[in-house]
Amino acid sequence: MLESEGEFARRISRRSFLEQSAYGLGGIALGAMSGSAARADVHQAKWDSKGVILKPQYPVRAKRIIHLSMAGGPSAYETLDYKPKLNELHGKPFPVSLTKGQQLAQLQGSQLLCFGSKATFKKWGKSGQEISNYFPHIGGIADDICIVRSMVTEQINHDPAQAFMNSGSILKGRPSMGSWLLYGLGSASENLPGYVVMISVGRGGAQPVSAKQWSSGFLPGKFQGVQFQTKGDAVHFVGNPEGVCQSTQRIVVDEIKRLNGMLASERVDPELQTRIAQYELAFRMQSSIPDLTDMSKEPQSVLDMYGVKKAGDGTFASNCLLARRLVERGARFVQLYHRGWDHHGDIEHAMPVAAEETDRASAALVTDLKQRGMLDDTLVIWGGEFGRTPMGQGTGRDHHIRSFSLWMAGGGIKPGLTYGSTDELGYNSVENVVSMHDLHATLLYLCGINHETFTVKFLGLDARLSGVEPSMILKDIVA
């Protein structure tokens, strides 16, 4: 007799407690991991379903998300937040009243001096949004983007800050926002992963990015992000070995599926169901991946617009074009990390390099989606895990959590809008302050999901992406 998911959870919890109690909460977590339950319009997960959301709880504005993650934390003062007063006070002592008792990363105990912007700013487009001269292509789409200048976060070091950006928590084992979205809505593609991650490395530095950033955490493994290689073959060993034809491979996959199905008929095991689903997906990817990565049919004008010199060369530009091709084919969440923004020194020369590597392709992605009629229901996000200090760290800037900027486009976001502000020196976000949990709540809202009821039982609690404290949906920036 087929046992229910609840029975499976209780059984696995008892077994973990009795037989693996030496592993402490880790063993108990295994049982809780399988006890997924969501409230309101979210049904109990059926492991062969697309997603767990029965029907949208809000109007669906964004069907897919592309997150352009600038790993390392871009400085707002050289990108999106013009601070003439900071320039005026360059080299003078920074006001103690602002920094007293505040958390700093590497500047703690140092003499704090104002550090003016190394960029110049101008107003772009009909909206007149102020963007630095380092980003002329993003400036060219100023009327299509919404700039948020009042972001704050809670973690001052890269890895936990990236974890907080992705999962709303610094604790290991929490699902990333891409996994949450895939769990809720599923993928529109049968032949490609619904959540894909790609990483490019800039010339100005290579801040590490951990694979835990796209973990599915306590959600079933099939909702985990899949990392594509950015040089050479996007997926290793996607083709059959020499001497193994497609029909033979199909027989093998079918037999494995039959054997796994015999076990699955006896009990509900989410990891077993994941294994069955991923075998099928891997088989279908043998034909879908070559088509996805074959950019020979892309017009030269499109390659030039992105700045792609050679498809699959590992650059951010190539990844942006591949991201567009992925969402065209049904991917739900695509995340591009560009490692090159950790500017503790020589920001005057390093920032233009990082900007040059990302500016053209970021703008091209928005323009390309718009030309294809996809921008209206595709949300594009550009930003880092935190910001940089308005005080100098030699020739660079230290980590900063009390203010930073990002921009968004499409997917129901108001275009040509600047939202929120910082004080005159850019140290604190002071108007319409936006936390990471507010951002997560808004992303889910744009996708038609109520962040308060979109929960999963974990360790006896209703875990959710937007955290336990009240979060605000940024309706002022929603079209």
N, C-alpha and C positions, 0 to 999 in steps of 0.2 A: 504494500500500500504506500502510495506516494505521500511523504510527510510534508507538512507545510513549512514555510520559511521560518515561522515562529518556533516550530518544533525543532527545526535544524539549529536555530540560534541557541535554544535552550540546551540541546544535546551537546553542541560543540562547546558551550560555555562550561557545562558540568565536566566534560572531559578535560578541558583546559585547566580547570581549577584542580581536579583530582590528580591528573597525571602530569601537569606541567606547572604546578604552583610555584616551582622554583623560579619561574620566569616572571613572577609578580604580575603587575598590571598588563604587561605585554600579552600574557596568555589570555587574560580576561578580555583584552581589547579585540583579540581574534574572534571571540564569540560575538561581541557587540558589533563588530564590523559587518557581520552577516545579518544583523537584525535591523536592516534599513526599514524605516517607516517614516512617511511624510504626512503632513496634515493638510487640511482644506482640500484644494483641488489637485493634490498630488496623490497618486495611488501607490499601493505597494508595488515595488519593482518586479516586473516579470522579466526574467533575464534574457528572453528572446525578443523583447520589445525595443522599439526605437528609443523612447525616452519615457520618463515617468509622469510627465505633465499631461493630464487628460485633455485639458483645453486651456488656452491662454487666459490669464487672470486680468490682463490689461491688453489694450490694443498692441499688436506686434509691430514695432517700428524697425527693429533690427533682427534679421534672420541669421546673421553671421557676424563675427567679429575678427578683425585683424589687429593684433596688438604689436606695435613697433616699439620694442623695449630697448631704451638706450642705456645699456648696462654700465654702471659706474656713477651715474647721476650727473646730467648736464647742468651747467650753471645757468640760472635764470637770467643773470645780468648780461650774459653774452648771447641769449637766445630770445626770450619772450617777455622780459620784465624790465622796462627802461627806467633807470633810476638816476636822474641828473644830479640829485643831491649827493648821492654816493660818489659820483665823479668829482663833484665840487670839493668834497672832503677827503679825497684820495691822499693817503699817507698820514693823515691826522688820527689821533687816538679815537677808537670806536667808543661810543657812549657806554659807560659802565652800567648805567641804569637798564639797558636792554639785555646785557649778558649776565648780570649778577645772578648766581644760583642756577644758571642754565646749563644744560648738557652740551658739551662740545666733544669732538672726537680726538683729534691730535693737537688742537690748539689750546687745550686745557692748561692753564698756568702760564701761557705765553702772553707777551704784549700784543694787544689786539689793535690793529690799524685798519682804517677804511681802505678798501681796495676797489677802485673805480673800474668800470667796464672797459675791456679792451676792444669792444665792438662799438660801432655807431648804429643808431636806430633811425628808422624812417616809418612813415605811415604808408600802408599798402592798401590798394584797392579802394572801392567805394566806401567800404566800412571803416577805413582809416586805422586798422589795427597796427600797433607798433611791433615790429619784428626786426631783429638785427640784420645788418648787412651781410652777415655770414650765411644767411639763409634766403637768398633771392628767389629760389624756386618755391619755397614754402610761402614767402611773401607774395608770390604770384597767385597763390590760391587762398589768400587771406579772406576773401569773401565766401569761401566754402568751409572755413574751419571756425571752431569755437575755442578760444584760448582761456584756460582756467589758470589764474595766477595765484590762487590762494590755497594750494594743496599743503597738507601737513601729513606727517607720518609719525610712527612711534619708535622706530629702530634706526640707530645711527651707524651701524656697520653693514656692509654690503649684503652678505648672505642672509642674515635675519631680516633685513629690510626688503630684499627680493622675496623672501618667503611671505612676509607680511603683505606685500603688494599682490602676490599671487593668491594667497590662501586666506588672508585676513588674520593669520596667526603666525607666531614664530615657532610654534611647536611642530616638531617633525611628525609626519604621518597625517597631515591635514590635506584635503583635496585642493588642488589649484582651481582657479576660476574657470579655466578651460574644461576641466573635468566636471565641475558642477554644471556648466552649461550643456555639455554633452550628455550628462546623466539626465538632465531635465528635458532636453529637446531632441536628443538623438542626432544622428547624422543624416543628411539628405543623400549621401552616397553609399552605395552597396560595395563599391570597389576600391575605396580609399579610406584611410583613417579619418575620423571626424575631427580629431585634434592633432595638429601637426606643429612641430617646433623646428626652427632652423637657427643656426648661430653663425655670425660672421665676425671676423676679428679685424679691428681697425689698426692703422699704422701707429696710432698714438698710445697704445696700451692694450692689455688683454685681461681685464677684470674677470676672474673665474666665474662661471655660472654652473651651479650644481644641478644634476638631473632631478633632484627632489623638487625643483621648481615646477615641474609639470607632472608631478605624481598625482595619482588618483586617491591617495591616502586610504581612508576607510571605505571608500566607494569600491565597487568591483573593478578588477584590473582592466577590463575592456574600455574603461573611460579614461585611462591614462594617456597622456600625450605621447606621440610617437616622434622621435627625433629623426629627421631626414638629414643625410649627409649633404653638405653644400658643395663639395668637390667630387667630381666623378659620378658614380652611381648614387642616386639619392637613397636607395635602400640596398644594403649588402645582400648578395646572393639571391637577388629577386628572380633570376632565371633558373631553370632546371639544370642540374649537373649534366655533363656530357653523357649521352647514351640513355637519358631518361626523357621520354616524350611526354607531352601534355596529358595524353590519355592515361598513361601509367601513373602519373602524378595524381590524376583525378581518382583513380582506383585506390591509391594509398590514403588520400584524404578521406574518401568515403568510408573506408574500413576503420580508420581511426575514429571518425565521427560515430560509426555504428557501435564501436566498443565503448566509447565515452558515453554514448546514449544509453547503453545498458545500465551503466552506473547511475546516470542522471535520472533514469526511470524509478530508481529506488529512493532517492532523496534530492532535495534542492541544495545544491552546492554552488554558490556564485562563482567560485574560482574554476570549477569544472565547466560551467556554462561559458565562462570567459575563454577557456581553452578551446572549446568547440567553435565559438564564434571567431576566434583569432586564426585558427587553422583555415577556416573558410575564407576569411579576409586575405590572408597571406596568399592563398591560391589565386584569388581574383586579382590581386595586385601584380601578379606575374604579367598580366596583359595591360593593366591600367597604368602602372608606373612608367613604362616606356613611352606611352602616349602622353602622359602628363609632362614628362621632362623633355620631350622632343619639341624644341622651340623653333625648329626650322621653318614652320609655317607662320611664325610671327612676322609681321611686316617689319622691314628695316626701320620704318618710322617709329614703331613702338619700341624696338630695342634702343633706338637713339633717345627716345623720350625718357626711358628709365636710366640710360647711361650704361647699358649692358654691352660690354665689349666681347665677352664670350660667355654664352649660357653655361651655367654650372661651374663657374670659376670661383665660387665661394664668396663672392662679394655680396654686400647688402643689396646692391641693385639687382643682381640675378635672383636673390631670394625674394625681393618684392614682386618681381614679375611672376615667379613661381607661386607666390601667395595668391596673386590674382587668379592664376590658373587653377589653384586648389579650390578657392571659394566658388569659382565657376562650376566646378565639378561636384559641389555639395559639401565641402568641408565646413564644419560649424565654427571652429576656432583655430586660427593660425597665429602663431607667436614667433616673431623674429627678434632675436637678441643681437644687438651690435655692441661688441665689447671694445670700447674705446673712449670712455668718458670720465675716467677717474683722474681728474686733472689737479693733482696736488702741487704740481710745479709746471712752469713754462706754459701756462694757459694761453698766453698771447700767440704762441705758435701751434700748440696742440689743438686748441678749439677750432681754428679754421680747417685743420686736417679732418677732424671728426665731422664737421659740418659738410665739407666737400664730399665725404664718403656717403652721406645719408640724405642730404638736402634734395637733390634732384630726384632720386628714386622715391622718396617719401611723397613728394608733390605729384610725381608721375602716377603713383598708385591711386591717389585720390582722383586725379584727372581721368585716368584710364577707366576706373569704375564708373565715374560720372558719364563718360562717353558711351559706355556700354549699358547705361540704364540701371546699374547695380548699386550706385552709391546711396540711393534712398533707403535701401534696406540692408546695407553693409556698414557697420560701425568701424571706423579706423581710429585708433588711439596711438598717440606719440608722446613718450615721456620716459623718465627714469624712476628709480626706486626711491630717491630723495633728491635734495638740491645741494647747492654749495654755499659756503659762507660769504657774506658781503665783506668779511675781514680777510686779509691776505694771509696766505701760508707761504711765505717766501714769494715766489712768482706764480703761485697757484691758489687754489681755494680748498678748504677742508669740507668734510661732510656737513650737511645741514638738514634738520628735520622740521624746522618751524615754518618753512616757506619754500615752495618750489612750483614750477609751472609745467603744464602739459597742454596739448591740444587734441581735439577730437573733431571728426568730420563724418557726415552721413548718418545713417541709422536712426533718424529722428532727432538729431542734434540741431539746434538753431545755428545757422551759418553766419559768419561775419560778426560774431559777438565776443567781447572780452568780459569774463565773469570773475568777480572777486578781485581783491587787491592786497598788497602788502604795505607796510609803513614806508616812509620816505627813504629809508636806507635798505629796505628789502629784507629786514631781519625776521619780522613776524608777519604772518598772514593775519589781516585785521578785518577784512570785509568779506562776507560770504565764505567763511572758512570751510574747506572741504577735506574730510578725512578719507582714508582709504576705504573705510566701511561705507561712507556715503557714496563713493565712486562705485563700489560693488553693488550697492542697493540700486543705483541708477542704471547700471549695465543690465541687471536682471529685469528691471522695470521696462527698459527699452525692448527687451526680448519677450515681454509679456508675462513675466514671472513676479509674483509677490515674494519679496525677499524674506518677509517675516514668517511666512508659512511654508517656504521651501526649505524643509529641514530633514535631517536624517538622524535617527537614534544612534548615538555613539557614547559608550560608557555611561549609559543611562540618561544622557542629556540630549536635548534637541539641538544638534549642531547645525549651524548655518554659515554661509559664506560671509554674511554681513555682520557677524559677531553677536554678542549678547547685549551690548549696549544699544540704545536707540540710534538708528541711522536715518539719514535724511535723503530722500529722493530729490535730486536737483531738477525740479520741475521748471525752474526759471530758464534752464538751458535746453529744454525739450521743445521741439517745434510743435 
